[in-house]
Amino acid sequence: MIELRDVSKVFHQGRSDELVAVSGLELSLEAGALTVFRGPSGSGKTTLLALVGCMARPSSGRIFVQGREVTSLPERFLTAVRRRTFGFVFQQFHLVRGVNALENVMLPAYPLGERRGDLVRRALGLLESLEIRHRASARADWLSGGEAQRVAIARALVNDPEVIVADEPTAHLDTRVSREVLGILAGLRDRGKTVLVASHDPLVHESPLVDRVVGMRDGRIEGEGT
């Protein structure tokens, strides 16, 4: 479904502080699997997710999504691919403070122009499926870490994307809640979603729920396992 061919990402290219975040990656990611990218801080995991999710462009190489090269698409077309294909769960949640959980879930769908009533029903349904509907009217800054992560996952799902991209989704959660979040991600895989996770948490990359583990170090693939 997603293919990277000789993909590199270099920051501050040609300057004294040049940083090679990803170097010459060759990688194919199959649809309908839960894949975890494992590695220490600075290994290139987050940059790789940004590239795969069309949030950043590679310095060189080509990326294909569903057989279509996205590397050279104009920004407005890349935005459409990103909005329709990917849902993002960020390490810091990135919920809008002062806005309630329901509105946070609906935010990514507003540019699509859907009727508000339909959008509200869908967002409430997602919160219900994640057992957090009772907090729909609670402001984001009133939510616990586990509640905030569930709202963030609902937000990632609101446009019904085919791919869920999660960057360190358990980083700020205790063990019990981390296992719950991983179970939610595995459940999305079981519903046919492709789930891509970056994590240095052994609870995640050693879990039997994971289909594939891709090790990374210094911007390169270090090893793989299942």
DRENPA-3360 file (N, C-alpha, C; in nm, 2 decimals, always signed):
BEGIN
1 = MIELRDVS = +0.08/-0.12/+0.00/+0.00/+0.00/+0.00/+0.09/+0.13/+0.00 ~ +0.19/+0.13/+0.08/+0.28/+0.24/+0.09/+0.42/+0.19/+0.06 ~ +0.49/+0.26/-0.03/+0.63/+0.21/-0.07/+0.72/+0.33/-0.07 ~ +0.84/+0.31/-0.01/+0.94/+0.41/-0.01/+1.06/+0.36/-0.09 ~ +1.11/+0.44/-0.18/+1.22/+0.40/-0.26/+1.34/+0.50/-0.25 ~ +1.44/+0.45/-0.18/+1.56/+0.53/-0.16/+1.53/+0.67/-0.10 ~ +1.45/+0.67/+0.00/+1.40/+0.80/+0.06/+1.50/+0.85/+0.17 ~ +1.54/+0.97/+0.16/+1.62/+1.04/+0.25/+1.55/+1.17/+0.29;
9 = KVFHQGRS = +1.58/+1.22/+0.42/+1.54/+1.35/+0.46/+1.65/+1.41/+0.54 ~ +1.69/+1.53/+0.48/+1.81/+1.60/+0.54/+1.76/+1.74/+0.58 ~ +1.78/+1.77/+0.70/+1.75/+1.91/+0.75/+1.87/+2.00/+0.75 ~ +1.85/+2.13/+0.71/+1.96/+2.22/+0.70/+2.07/+2.18/+0.60 ~ +2.02/+2.13/+0.49/+2.11/+2.07/+0.39/+2.22/+2.17/+0.35 ~ +2.34/+2.13/+0.35/+2.45/+2.21/+0.30/+2.51/+2.31/+0.40 ~ +2.45/+2.31/+0.52/+2.49/+2.40/+0.63/+2.58/+2.32/+0.73 ~ +2.64/+2.40/+0.82/+2.73/+2.33/+0.92/+2.65/+2.25/+1.01;
17 = DELVAVSG = +2.52/+2.28/+1.03/+2.44/+2.20/+1.12/+2.35/+2.10/+1.05 ~ +2.39/+2.05/+0.93/+2.32/+1.96/+0.85/+2.29/+1.83/+0.94 ~ +2.16/+1.78/+0.92/+2.12/+1.66/+1.00/+2.05/+1.57/+0.90 ~ +2.11/+1.45/+0.89/+2.04/+1.34/+0.81/+1.95/+1.26/+0.90 ~ +1.82/+1.29/+0.89/+1.72/+1.22/+0.98/+1.68/+1.09/+0.93 ~ +1.67/+1.07/+0.80/+1.64/+0.94/+0.73/+1.73/+0.93/+0.61 ~ +1.79/+0.81/+0.59/+1.89/+0.79/+0.49/+1.87/+0.67/+0.41 ~ +1.83/+0.69/+0.28/+1.82/+0.58/+0.18/+1.73/+0.47/+0.21;
25 = LELSLEAG = +1.61/+0.50/+0.27/+1.52/+0.39/+0.31/+1.45/+0.33/+0.19 ~ +1.45/+0.19/+0.19/+1.37/+0.11/+0.10/+1.27/+0.03/+0.19 ~ +1.15/+0.06/+0.17/+1.05/+0.00/+0.26/+0.91/-0.02/+0.20 ~ +0.85/-0.13/+0.22/+0.71/-0.15/+0.17/+0.63/-0.18/+0.30 ~ +0.51/-0.11/+0.31/+0.42/-0.13/+0.42/+0.29/-0.18/+0.37 ~ +0.25/-0.30/+0.41/+0.13/-0.37/+0.36/+0.01/-0.31/+0.43 ~ -0.10/-0.32/+0.36/-0.23/-0.27/+0.41/-0.28/-0.36/+0.52 ~ -0.36/-0.31/+0.61/-0.43/-0.39/+0.71/-0.34/-0.46/+0.81;
33 = ALTVFRGP = -0.22/-0.40/+0.84/-0.13/-0.45/+0.94/-0.10/-0.34/+1.04 ~ -0.06/-0.39/+1.16/-0.02/-0.30/+1.27/+0.14/-0.31/+1.27 ~ +0.20/-0.21/+1.22/+0.35/-0.20/+1.21/+0.40/-0.10/+1.31 ~ +0.50/-0.14/+1.38/+0.57/-0.06/+1.48/+0.71/-0.03/+1.44 ~ +0.75/+0.10/+1.44/+0.88/+0.14/+1.42/+0.95/+0.16/+1.56 ~ +1.05/+0.09/+1.58/+1.12/+0.09/+1.71/+1.25/+0.15/+1.70 ~ +1.29/+0.23/+1.80/+1.42/+0.29/+1.80/+1.44/+0.39/+1.91 ~ +1.56/+0.43/+1.94/+1.58/+0.53/+2.04/+1.55/+0.67/+1.99;
41 = SGSGKTTL = +1.54/+0.77/+2.07/+1.52/+0.91/+2.03/+1.63/+0.95/+1.93 ~ +1.59/+1.01/+1.82/+1.69/+1.05/+1.72/+1.71/+0.94/+1.62 ~ +1.64/+0.83/+1.62/+1.66/+0.73/+1.52/+1.59/+0.75/+1.39 ~ +1.50/+0.85/+1.38/+1.44/+0.88/+1.26/+1.29/+0.83/+1.25 ~ +1.24/+0.78/+1.36/+1.10/+0.72/+1.36/+1.00/+0.83/+1.33 ~ +1.00/+0.94/+1.40/+0.90/+1.05/+1.38/+0.91/+1.11/+1.24 ~ +1.04/+1.13/+1.20/+1.05/+1.18/+1.06/+1.00/+1.09/+0.96 ~ +1.02/+0.96/+0.97/+0.97/+0.86/+0.88/+0.81/+0.86/+0.88;
49 = LALVGCMA = +0.75/+0.87/+0.99/+0.60/+0.88/+1.00/+0.56/+1.01/+0.93 ~ +0.63/+1.12/+0.94/+0.59/+1.24/+0.88/+0.60/+1.23/+0.73 ~ +0.70/+1.16/+0.68/+0.72/+1.14/+0.54/+0.61/+1.05/+0.48 ~ +0.58/+0.94/+0.55/+0.48/+0.84/+0.51/+0.34/+0.91/+0.51 ~ +0.32/+0.99/+0.61/+0.19/+1.05/+0.62/+0.17/+1.18/+0.54 ~ +0.26/+1.21/+0.45/+0.26/+1.33/+0.36/+0.26/+1.46/+0.44 ~ +0.32/+1.46/+0.56/+0.33/+1.58/+0.64/+0.46/+1.65/+0.61 ~ +0.55/+1.58/+0.54/+0.68/+1.63/+0.50/+0.72/+1.57/+0.37;
57 = RPSSGRIF = +0.81/+1.64/+0.30/+0.86/+1.59/+0.17/+1.00/+1.54/+0.19 ~ +1.03/+1.43/+0.12/+1.17/+1.38/+0.13/+1.27/+1.47/+0.06 ~ +1.39/+1.47/+0.10/+1.50/+1.55/+0.03/+1.53/+1.48/-0.10 ~ +1.52/+1.34/-0.10/+1.54/+1.27/-0.22/+1.46/+1.14/-0.21 ~ +1.45/+1.07/-0.32/+1.37/+0.94/-0.32/+1.22/+0.97/-0.36 ~ +1.15/+0.86/-0.36/+1.01/+0.86/-0.40/+0.92/+0.78/-0.30 ~ +0.80/+0.83/-0.28/+0.70/+0.77/-0.19/+0.58/+0.74/-0.27 ~ +0.53/+0.62/-0.26/+0.40/+0.58/-0.33/+0.30/+0.54/-0.23;
65 = VQGREVTS = +0.18/+0.60/-0.25/+0.06/+0.56/-0.16/-0.05/+0.50/-0.25 ~ -0.08/+0.38/-0.23/-0.18/+0.31/-0.31/-0.14/+0.31/-0.46 ~ -0.01/+0.30/-0.49/+0.04/+0.30/-0.62/+0.06/+0.43/-0.69 ~ +0.03/+0.54/-0.62/+0.04/+0.67/-0.68/+0.16/+0.74/-0.61 ~ +0.24/+0.80/-0.69/+0.36/+0.87/-0.64/+0.30/+1.00/-0.58 ~ +0.34/+1.03/-0.45/+0.30/+1.15/-0.39/+0.41/+1.25/-0.37 ~ +0.53/+1.21/-0.40/+0.65/+1.29/-0.37/+0.64/+1.43/-0.43 ~ +0.60/+1.44/-0.56/+0.61/+1.56/-0.63/+0.47/+1.63/-0.65;
73 = LPERFLTA = +0.37/+1.59/-0.58/+0.24/+1.65/-0.59/+0.24/+1.79/-0.54 ~ +0.17/+1.88/-0.61/+0.15/+2.02/-0.56/+0.09/+2.01/-0.42 ~ +0.11/+2.11/-0.34/+0.07/+2.11/-0.20/-0.08/+2.09/-0.18 ~ -0.16/+2.15/-0.27/-0.31/+2.14/-0.25/-0.35/+1.99/-0.27 ~ -0.29/+1.92/-0.37/-0.32/+1.78/-0.39/-0.27/+1.69/-0.28 ~ -0.15/+1.73/-0.23/-0.09/+1.65/-0.12/-0.18/+1.67/+0.01 ~ -0.23/+1.79/+0.03/-0.32/+1.81/+0.14/-0.45/+1.72/+0.13 ~ -0.50/+1.71/+0.01/-0.62/+1.62/-0.01/-0.59/+1.48/+0.02;
81 = VRRRTFGF = -0.47/+1.43/-0.02/-0.43/+1.29/+0.00/-0.41/+1.27/+0.15 ~ -0.35/+1.37/+0.22/-0.33/+1.36/+0.36/-0.46/+1.35/+0.44 ~ -0.56/+1.44/+0.40/-0.68/+1.45/+0.47/-0.77/+1.33/+0.45 ~ -0.77/+1.27/+0.33/-0.86/+1.16/+0.30/-0.80/+1.02/+0.34 ~ -0.66/+1.01/+0.34/-0.60/+0.88/+0.36/-0.55/+0.86/+0.50 ~ -0.50/+0.96/+0.57/-0.43/+0.95/+0.69/-0.51/+1.01/+0.81 ~ -0.50/+0.95/+0.92/-0.54/+1.00/+1.05/-0.43/+1.00/+1.15 ~ -0.40/+1.11/+1.22/-0.28/+1.12/+1.30/-0.31/+1.13/+1.45;
89 = VFQQFHLV = -0.23/+1.05/+1.52/-0.24/+1.06/+1.67/-0.10/+1.10/+1.72 ~ -0.09/+1.22/+1.78/+0.04/+1.28/+1.81/+0.08/+1.24/+1.96 ~ +0.21/+1.25/+1.98/+0.26/+1.22/+2.12/+0.21/+1.31/+2.22 ~ +0.19/+1.44/+2.19/+0.14/+1.54/+2.29/-0.01/+1.56/+2.28 ~ -0.08/+1.47/+2.21/-0.23/+1.48/+2.19/-0.27/+1.59/+2.10 ~ -0.21/+1.72/+2.12/-0.25/+1.83/+2.04/-0.40/+1.86/+2.03 ~ -0.47/+1.84/+2.14/-0.61/+1.88/+2.15/-0.61/+2.03/+2.17 ~ -0.71/+2.10/+2.13/-0.73/+2.24/+2.14/-0.78/+2.27/+2.28;
97 = RGVNALEN = -0.70/+2.34/+2.36/-0.74/+2.37/+2.50/-0.86/+2.47/+2.50 ~ -0.95/+2.45/+2.59/-1.06/+2.54/+2.60/-1.18/+2.50/+2.51 ~ -1.16/+2.40/+2.43/-1.26/+2.35/+2.34/-1.30/+2.21/+2.39 ~ -1.42/+2.17/+2.38/-1.46/+2.04/+2.44/-1.42/+1.93/+2.35 ~ -1.43/+1.81/+2.40/-1.38/+1.69/+2.34/-1.45/+1.67/+2.20 ~ -1.58/+1.69/+2.20/-1.66/+1.67/+2.07/-1.61/+1.76/+1.96 ~ -1.59/+1.89/+1.99/-1.54/+1.98/+1.89/-1.40/+1.94/+1.85 ~ -1.32/+1.90/+1.94/-1.18/+1.85/+1.90/-1.19/+1.74/+1.80;
105 = VMLPAYPL = -1.28/+1.65/+1.82/-1.29/+1.53/+1.73/-1.34/+1.58/+1.59 ~ -1.42/+1.68/+1.58/-1.48/+1.72/+1.46/-1.39/+1.81/+1.37 ~ -1.29/+1.87/+1.44/-1.20/+1.97/+1.37/-1.15/+1.93/+1.23 ~ -1.09/+1.81/+1.22/-1.03/+1.77/+1.09/-1.14/+1.76/+0.98 ~ -1.26/+1.74/+1.01/-1.37/+1.72/+0.91/-1.43/+1.85/+0.86 ~ -1.40/+1.96/+0.93/-1.46/+2.09/+0.89/-1.43/+2.13/+0.74 ~ -1.31/+2.12/+0.70/-1.28/+2.16/+0.56/-1.35/+2.08/+0.45 ~ -1.41/+1.97/+0.49/-1.48/+1.89/+0.39/-1.62/+1.93/+0.36;
113 = GERRGDLV = -1.67/+2.03/+0.45/-1.80/+2.09/+0.42/-1.92/+2.00/+0.45 ~ -1.91/+1.90/+0.54/-2.02/+1.81/+0.57/-2.12/+1.89/+0.66 ~ -2.25/+1.85/+0.65/-2.35/+1.91/+0.74/-2.31/+1.88/+0.88 ~ -2.33/+1.98/+0.96/-2.29/+1.97/+1.10/-2.36/+1.86/+1.18 ~ -2.49/+1.85/+1.15/-2.56/+1.74/+1.22/-2.51/+1.61/+1.20 ~ -2.47/+1.58/+1.07/-2.42/+1.45/+1.04/-2.28/+1.43/+1.10 ~ -2.20/+1.54/+1.10/-2.07/+1.53/+1.16/-2.08/+1.51/+1.31 ~ -2.17/+1.57/+1.38/-2.19/+1.56/+1.52/-2.22/+1.41/+1.55;
121 = RRALGLLE = -2.31/+1.35/+1.48/-2.35/+1.21/+1.50/-2.24/+1.12/+1.48 ~ -2.16/+1.14/+1.38/-2.04/+1.05/+1.36/-1.94/+1.07/+1.47 ~ -1.91/+1.19/+1.51/-1.81/+1.22/+1.61/-1.86/+1.15/+1.75 ~ -1.99/+1.17/+1.78/-2.04/+1.11/+1.90/-2.03/+0.95/+1.89 ~ -2.05/+0.90/+1.78/-2.04/+0.76/+1.76/-1.90/+0.71/+1.78 ~ -1.80/+0.78/+1.74/-1.66/+0.75/+1.76/-1.63/+0.75/+1.91 ~ -1.67/+0.86/+1.97/-1.65/+0.87/+2.12/-1.71/+0.76/+2.19 ~ -1.83/+0.72/+2.15/-1.90/+0.60/+2.21/-1.82/+0.47/+2.19;
129 = SLEIRHRA = -1.77/+0.45/+2.07/-1.70/+0.33/+2.04/-1.57/+0.32/+2.12 ~ -1.51/+0.44/+2.16/-1.39/+0.44/+2.24/-1.42/+0.46/+2.39 ~ -1.55/+0.45/+2.43/-1.59/+0.45/+2.57/-1.56/+0.58/+2.63 ~ -1.58/+0.69/+2.56/-1.54/+0.82/+2.61/-1.65/+0.93/+2.58 ~ -1.77/+0.88/+2.54/-1.88/+0.97/+2.50/-1.93/+1.05/+2.62 ~ -1.92/+1.00/+2.74/-1.96/+1.07/+2.86/-1.88/+1.19/+2.88 ~ -1.77/+1.21/+2.81/-1.68/+1.33/+2.83/-1.69/+1.42/+2.71 ~ -1.79/+1.40/+2.63/-1.80/+1.48/+2.50/-1.80/+1.63/+2.53;
137 = SARADWLS = -1.86/+1.67/+2.63/-1.88/+1.81/+2.66/-1.77/+1.87/+2.75 ~ -1.67/+1.78/+2.79/-1.56/+1.83/+2.88/-1.46/+1.90/+2.80 ~ -1.41/+2.00/+2.85/-1.30/+2.08/+2.78/-1.17/+1.99/+2.78 ~ -1.09/+2.01/+2.67/-0.97/+1.92/+2.65/-0.88/+1.93/+2.77 ~ -0.87/+2.04/+2.83/-0.78/+2.06/+2.94/-0.83/+2.00/+3.07 ~ -0.95/+1.95/+3.07/-1.01/+1.88/+3.19/-0.99/+1.73/+3.18 ~ -0.94/+1.68/+3.07/-0.93/+1.53/+3.04/-0.80/+1.47/+3.11 ~ -0.81/+1.35/+3.15/-0.69/+1.28/+3.20/-0.61/+1.24/+3.07;
145 = GGEAQRVA = -0.49/+1.19/+3.09/-0.41/+1.15/+2.98/-0.47/+1.04/+2.90 ~ -0.53/+0.94/+2.96/-0.60/+0.83/+2.89/-0.72/+0.88/+2.81 ~ -0.80/+0.97/+2.87/-0.91/+1.03/+2.81/-0.87/+1.11/+2.69 ~ -0.77/+1.19/+2.71/-0.72/+1.28/+2.60/-0.67/+1.19/+2.48 ~ -0.61/+1.08/+2.51/-0.56/+0.99/+2.40/-0.67/+0.93/+2.32 ~ -0.78/+0.89/+2.39/-0.90/+0.83/+2.33/-0.96/+0.94/+2.24 ~ -0.97/+1.06/+2.29/-1.03/+1.17/+2.21/-0.94/+1.19/+2.08 ~ -0.81/+1.19/+2.10/-0.72/+1.21/+1.99/-0.74/+1.10/+1.89;
153 = IARALVND = -0.76/+0.97/+1.93/-0.78/+0.86/+1.84/-0.91/+0.88/+1.76 ~ -1.02/+0.93/+1.83/-1.15/+0.96/+1.77/-1.13/+1.06/+1.66 ~ -1.05/+1.17/+1.70/-1.02/+1.27/+1.60/-0.95/+1.22/+1.48 ~ -0.86/+1.13/+1.50/-0.79/+1.07/+1.38/-0.88/+0.99/+1.29 ~ -0.99/+0.94/+1.35/-1.08/+0.85/+1.27/-1.20/+0.92/+1.21 ~ -1.21/+1.05/+1.24/-1.34/+1.12/+1.20/-1.36/+1.13/+1.05 ~ -1.25/+1.13/+0.97/-1.26/+1.13/+0.82/-1.26/+0.99/+0.76 ~ -1.26/+0.89/+0.85/-1.26/+0.75/+0.81/-1.14/+0.72/+0.72;
161 = PEVIVADE = -1.02/+0.75/+0.77/-0.89/+0.73/+0.69/-0.86/+0.58/+0.68 ~ -0.78/+0.55/+0.58/-0.74/+0.41/+0.57/-0.62/+0.38/+0.65 ~ -0.54/+0.48/+0.68/-0.42/+0.47/+0.76/-0.42/+0.55/+0.88 ~ -0.39/+0.49/+1.00/-0.37/+0.56/+1.12/-0.22/+0.57/+1.15 ~ -0.17/+0.69/+1.18/-0.03/+0.71/+1.21/-0.02/+0.76/+1.35 ~ +0.05/+0.69/+1.44/+0.05/+0.72/+1.58/+0.20/+0.74/+1.62 ~ +0.24/+0.85/+1.67/+0.37/+0.88/+1.72/+0.38/+0.87/+1.87 ~ +0.45/+0.77/+1.92/+0.46/+0.75/+2.06/+0.33/+0.76/+2.14;
169 = PTAHLDTR = +0.23/+0.68/+2.10/+0.10/+0.70/+2.16/+0.09/+0.67/+2.31 ~ +0.19/+0.60/+2.36/+0.18/+0.56/+2.50/+0.28/+0.64/+2.59 ~ +0.35/+0.74/+2.53/+0.46/+0.80/+2.60/+0.42/+0.86/+2.73 ~ +0.30/+0.91/+2.74/+0.26/+0.98/+2.86/+0.15/+0.91/+2.94 ~ +0.15/+0.78/+2.92/+0.04/+0.70/+2.99/+0.10/+0.59/+3.08 ~ +0.02/+0.56/+3.18/+0.07/+0.45/+3.26/+0.05/+0.31/+3.19 ~ +0.10/+0.21/+3.26/+0.09/+0.07/+3.19/-0.05/+0.03/+3.16 ~ -0.14/+0.05/+3.25/-0.28/+0.00/+3.22/-0.34/+0.07/+3.10;
177 = VSREVLGI = -0.33/+0.20/+3.10/-0.39/+0.28/+2.99/-0.31/+0.26/+2.86 ~ -0.18/+0.24/+2.87/-0.10/+0.21/+2.75/-0.15/+0.08/+2.69 ~ -0.18/-0.02/+2.77/-0.23/-0.15/+2.71/-0.37/-0.13/+2.65 ~ -0.45/-0.04/+2.71/-0.58/-0.01/+2.65/-0.57/+0.05/+2.52 ~ -0.48/+0.15/+2.51/-0.46/+0.22/+2.38/-0.41/+0.13/+2.28 ~ -0.31/+0.04/+2.31/-0.26/-0.05/+2.21/-0.37/-0.15/+2.17 ~ -0.46/-0.19/+2.26/-0.57/-0.27/+2.22/-0.66/-0.20/+2.13 ~ -0.68/-0.07/+2.15/-0.77/+0.01/+2.05/-0.70/+0.01/+1.92;
185 = LAGLRDRG = -0.57/+0.03/+1.91/-0.50/+0.04/+1.78/-0.51/-0.10/+1.71 ~ -0.50/-0.20/+1.79/-0.51/-0.34/+1.73/-0.65/-0.36/+1.68 ~ -0.75/-0.31/+1.75/-0.89/-0.32/+1.71/-0.91/-0.25/+1.58 ~ -0.85/-0.14/+1.56/-0.86/-0.07/+1.43/-0.80/-0.15/+1.32 ~ -0.69/-0.21/+1.34/-0.63/-0.30/+1.24/-0.72/-0.41/+1.21 ~ -0.79/-0.47/+1.31/-0.88/-0.58/+1.29/-1.00/-0.53/+1.20 ~ -1.03/-0.40/+1.20/-1.14/-0.35/+1.12/-1.09/-0.31/+0.98 ~ -0.97/-0.34/+0.95/-0.92/-0.32/+0.81/-0.83/-0.20/+0.80;
193 = KTVLVASH = -0.81/-0.12/+0.91/-0.72/-0.01/+0.90/-0.57/-0.05/+0.89 ~ -0.49/+0.03/+0.83/-0.35/+0.01/+0.84/-0.30/+0.10/+0.95 ~ -0.23/+0.05/+1.05/-0.18/+0.12/+1.16/-0.03/+0.13/+1.17 ~ +0.02/+0.25/+1.17/+0.17/+0.27/+1.18/+0.20/+0.34/+1.31 ~ +0.29/+0.28/+1.39/+0.32/+0.34/+1.52/+0.47/+0.35/+1.54 ~ +0.51/+0.47/+1.58/+0.65/+0.49/+1.63/+0.65/+0.48/+1.78 ~ +0.74/+0.40/+1.83/+0.75/+0.38/+1.98/+0.88/+0.32/+2.02 ~ +0.93/+0.37/+2.13/+1.05/+0.31/+2.20/+1.00/+0.24/+2.32;
201 = DPLVHESP = +0.87/+0.22/+2.34/+0.81/+0.15/+2.46/+0.81/+0.00/+2.44 ~ +0.88/-0.08/+2.52/+0.88/-0.22/+2.50/+0.74/-0.28/+2.51 ~ +0.65/-0.22/+2.59/+0.52/-0.27/+2.60/+0.45/-0.27/+2.46 ~ +0.49/-0.18/+2.38/+0.43/-0.17/+2.24/+0.50/-0.27/+2.15 ~ +0.63/-0.25/+2.13/+0.69/-0.33/+2.02/+0.72/-0.48/+2.06 ~ +0.69/-0.51/+2.19/+0.70/-0.66/+2.22/+0.57/-0.72/+2.24 ~ +0.46/-0.65/+2.21/+0.32/-0.70/+2.22/+0.29/-0.80/+2.11 ~ +0.22/-0.91/+2.15/+0.18/-1.00/+2.05/+0.07/-0.95/+1.95;
209 = LVDRVVGM = +0.01/-0.83/+1.99/-0.09/-0.77/+1.90/-0.02/-0.71/+1.77 ~ +0.11/-0.69/+1.78/+0.18/-0.62/+1.67/+0.21/-0.72/+1.56 ~ +0.19/-0.68/+1.43/+0.22/-0.77/+1.32/+0.36/-0.76/+1.27 ~ +0.42/-0.65/+1.28/+0.56/-0.63/+1.23/+0.63/-0.52/+1.31 ~ +0.76/-0.54/+1.34/+0.84/-0.44/+1.40/+0.96/-0.41/+1.31 ~ +0.98/-0.28/+1.29/+1.09/-0.23/+1.21/+1.18/-0.15/+1.30 ~ +1.30/-0.20/+1.32/+1.40/-0.13/+1.40/+1.47/-0.02/+1.32 ~ +1.49/+0.09/+1.39/+1.56/+0.20/+1.33/+1.67/+0.26/+1.42;
217 = RDGRIEGE = +1.78/+0.30/+1.36/+1.89/+0.37/+1.43/+1.96/+0.46/+1.33 ~ +1.99/+0.58/+1.37/+2.06/+0.67/+1.28/+2.00/+0.69/+1.14 ~ +1.86/+0.69/+1.14/+1.79/+0.71/+1.01/+1.79/+0.60/+0.92 ~ +1.83/+0.48/+0.96/+1.83/+0.36/+0.88/+1.76/+0.25/+0.94 ~ +1.72/+0.15/+0.86/+1.65/+0.03/+0.91/+1.76/-0.06/+0.97 ~ +1.74/-0.10/+1.10/+1.84/-0.18/+1.17/+1.80/-0.33/+1.17 ~ +1.68/-0.36/+1.16/+1.63/-0.50/+1.17/+1.48/-0.50/+1.17 ~ +1.43/-0.62/+1.14/+1.29/-0.64/+1.14/+1.25/-0.77/+1.21;
225 = GT = +1.12/-0.77/+1.26/+1.07/-0.89/+1.32/+0.92/-0.89/+1.31 ~ +0.86/-1.00/+1.36/+0.71/-1.01/+1.36/+0.67/-1.05/+1.50;
% end
